[in-house]
Amino acid sequence: MPRPARNQPSELDQLPDRDPQETAEWRESLDAVAEHAGPERAAYLVRRALDHARDSGLRVPGLLETDYVNTIPTSAEPDFPGDEAMESRITAWNRWNAAAMVTRGSRYGLGGHIATFASAAWLYETGFQHFFRGKDGLGADPAGGSGDQLYIQGHASPGIYARAFLDGRLTEGDLDRFRQEAAGGGLPSYPHPRRLPWLWEFPTVSMGLGPINAVYQARFNRYLTNRGIKDTSGSHVWAFLGDGEMDEPESTAALALAGREQLDNLTFVVNCNLQRLDGPVRANFKIVQELEAQFRAAGWNVVKSLWGSAWDELLQLDTSGALVKRLREVPDAQFQTYATRDVPYIREHFFGADPQLAEMARLLGDDKIAACFHSSRAGHEPRKVYAAYKAAVEHEGAPTVILAQTVKGWTLGPGFESRNANHQMKKLSGKEFRAMRDLLELPIPDSKLDDELVPYVHPGPGSPEVRYLQERRAALGGPAPARKVHPVGLPEPAAKPFAALDKGSGSQEIATTMAFVRLVKDLMKEKESGRRWVPVVPDEARTFGMESLFPSAGIYSPLGQNYDPVDRDQLLYYKEASDGQILNEGITEAGSLADFTAAATSYATHGEPMIPFYIFYSMFGFQRTGDQFWSLADQLGRGFVIGATAGRTTMTGEGLQHADGHSPLLASTNPAVVTYDPAFAYEVGSIVRDGLRRMYGPDPAAHEDLLYYLTVYNEPKAQPAKPEGEGVEEGILKGLYRFKEGTAPGEEAPAVQLLASGTAVHWALDAQRMLAQEWGVRADVWSATSWNELRRDALECDAAQLRGEERVPYVTRVLEDAPGPVLAVSDWMRAVPDQISQWVPQDWTSLGTDGFGLSDTREAARRYFGVDAESVVVAALAQLARRGEVKRETVRKASETYGFGTA
């Protein structure tokens, strides 16, 4: 047999061959087998040799792809420890009630998803009956009360509700309020912890976020153990995914991390029903093979669970390898077609493609062929699912992915099964329910199905099925899924770290980014709470001045530091440690936020409150990972989100795309986010102290599920001492206070109110001086620490007024007696301060950095956007001119003086 030409030289060509003759003999032997027994036999022998080499401890590269058959053959399956008949009945009840719930809701036009759970029912039920640990375990419980973490596929939620109905945690009334939440007490469409906090732990329906969050949750579990916070070695993370979902970039973004850190506490279960929402996942290819190669390359253990037991006979007949070859070459879309076509079609198009297969088909009856191609998938057989799960939890040294093949819409009848449109099909007809009843062998009489409204069915709270289910869950540590909040409060931190910021920096110039880092460094020294701080940063810790944390806190690495760092002779050297506190994630905002999510919800997941702060380049926060922030809010996360190097003109050189002028607007859309744009170090201190009180304070009953978002700047400025005036602290937290009153050149001098946030306060202060000295105008400067919170308060007041209550917005109240018009300025687009304009009693105008960013000096950028001090002066004079308080010629003169040309 001629050898095919190689595309490129082998890397082995550069290594000495101490016995070329022996090498040639091996090659000749392989060529001989291929020539006389066929290439399939030759490939089989090579595979066997590789398996033997691996089992013998020889280090040889593994294959990225194996044959399209089960990893665990039937003969190697472990004994099934449960009552299979009983579990089949339980699964049947859950299948029925899930379909009934969605169908009953469809009369209101609510919709819902039926086919996903129908496809994956045994993947969930086998886990619930035998693997998933609950949170009620005490004493010697290996999960330490944390249980396992279950990332349920969002579209499968009806099946989880049906199970909770069977075990007594939900009623028929609850099921009938599926997707009816407006009046309270309804069931959310998908896993939403904020909507149903006693049941759901993790929001997953925003596809792709479940996988990446699961990886970092498993990683954070190890972090807690290695740092001595809590032993989580008994917890296992299970992520249930769809094969179509794996196309989302976040689904595979962290696979290498899981493999690199050997997270054998993590299992992905990918339901490979070969369909995404509107068609095949890989119509002309094979998604299982593609995923296998991807996961193996990332260092994962791969378990393929594809074919049901009906296929055993076919595989035993495949002495030539023709069947395995055909399975490997048939594309997914064709397999979908086989699941819906009759046996003659399958005989012609599958077996007829090869004479050896055609001969095999003569030995097979029509019933056997129909069973194999229509229904026999490993994902529908509890023994095969159990074998795959057992292999996953027992595997050491790598995470496991189970690629389980199923039929989408299984048991729902031919109108649903393997149909491209089943994602849009939201109900079953009466005829389909009767067929489903007969297939599942449920004891439901026809008289119960006469009505248009199909009934829920329950075997009774004392039935053998319910007792079995509850006994299995008790043995595994209680109900699942379940979310529990452990009431743990943290002591108030010492006043000293905050007092240092209140004093100001004197003549030293520091940026507010650095002020925050210094504050947290001091807070991390607190005896009770210091170890609970979790700094999360995507690679650029030094940019934010965090290198001072390296030697003291250390960078987390499960392997420690197995190298001599290049900067070891420096004071602030790069130090990694297995008990390191900093999560320095590399260039991945998505991964960093997933890490933050695990830490921010540890108070519920593990009963261990952690205080994460996620610090990032401002434009790579809500702009880049906004969907993850919504998921984080849904999961009731708590912590500090720090948009460093904030503003459109402060971070020079970043150009059109990365000069951030809009993040506060994006943050304002998220109800859980409390947004601040502080100008001074003492404001940072007050805001952080308030966040610690509201999220982590001594009284757990008062804890709030919030995210504190601070925008901080990299522009060094002399930090003033905290003013001692009345209302300063309240104003900082509510969003506005008068920082510096203007001087009046005369009793009749016109007045203006300058509202500014963040670094723009410094431009306003310069403008205040210029207005007084050069134009005879008094200007008060207000620090607007939070435009967003001012608006939120005003909206709440408006809502209260509609209820007949008399409430005045804070911004209206504090500005009520301030003379003159109001001019707002910030390093953000005008829409940020304009959020509060309707509640300001004075004439309103604003300046901002609208448009695309650009690269230049700070001064040039601010002049370009019209927000520098001179621009503030001209805008203030223009406001006064419109009111008739200064002459129009004054505005023109100021414009010419400052180089703006003719106004």
Order of alpha helices (4+ residues) and beta strands (2+ residues): alpha-alpha-alpha-alpha-beta-alpha-alpha-alpha-beta-alpha-alpha-beta-alpha-beta-alpha-alpha-alpha-alpha-alpha-alpha-alpha-beta-alpha-alpha-alpha-beta-alpha-beta-alpha-beta-beta-beta-alpha-alpha-beta-alpha-beta-alpha-alpha-beta-alpha-beta-beta-alpha-beta-beta-alpha-beta-alpha-alpha-beta-beta-alpha-alpha-alpha
